[in-house]
Amino acid sequence: MEELYQKCCAMAEDKDRRDRDSEDRDFVHPTRLINFLVGLRGKNETMAIGGPWSASLDGENPNKDPSVLIKTAIRTCKALTGIDLSNCTQ
């Protein structure tokens, strides 16, 4: 978090940076510092990585068994990105 603050806004402890003219500051908007992993649908459309739960592939009743949704996340992420999350347990 501290690195994010340093890159996007003046810190009270950083008096030299705060006292500079605004033209000399090299701050970056926070939205340019936060990255998300997304998939592509078609050529230009981004989409969240994930997909629908499947009782036959992931298990029955995700409301009572959280591991069912974990299996869904592992399966759909691998299908969309090739990333194997099978070691993830939560």
N, C-alpha and C positions, 0 to 999 in steps of 0.2 A: 504494500500500500504506500509506503514511504516513497518508493521510486515513482509511482504514479503521481503522487502529489508534487514531487520535484519537477517532473516533466510537464505538468499541466497548469501549475499555479505557484505563486510565490509563497514560500514558507516564512513564518515570522522569524525563524532563526537565521534565515539567509538574507541579512540586511543588505549586503552588496548587490544582490540580484534585485531586491525590492526597490532599491534606490535608483536603479538604472532607468533610462528613458524607455518607454514602451516599445520603441522601434528596435532597441537592442535585445529585447527579450526573445528567447527561442522556445516559448511555450507551445505546446501542442494540445489541441482539443482532446478531452478524455475519450471521446468515441473513436479517435484514431489510435489510441493506445490499447484498447480492449479488442481482442480477437476471438472469434467463435469458429468452430469447425462446422462447416455446412456442406451439404451435398449440392449437386447440380442436377436440375431437371431440364433436359434439352440443352441448348447452347448458352442461354443467359439467365435462366431462372434458378435462384438459389432456394434451397429447402432445408428444413431441419432434418437432422439425421435421426431416423427412427422409422417406425411403421406399426401396422396393426398387430394386435395380439392374435394368436392362432391357438385354439384349444388343442388341435391335433399335433401341432409342432412344439408348443411351449408348455402345455399342461392345463389342467382344469382350474377354474375359479381363482382368478388373480386377486379377488377381493379378500380371500382368506389366506392365500399363500403368496407372500412377496417374491419368492424365488421364481414364480411364473413370469412376472414382469421383468425380472433380471434376465431370464432366458430370452424373452422377447427382445430386449435391448441388445443382447449379445448377437442374436440371430440377424436382426435388421441392420445393425451397424456393420457386421461383416458383409452382408449382402450389398450394402450401398458403398462401403469404403474399402473393404478388404482388411480392415483392422479387426484383429481377433481379441475380443474382450473376455474370453472364457475364463481367465484368471480372476476376473472381478467377481466379488461375492456380494456386494451391496449396491 
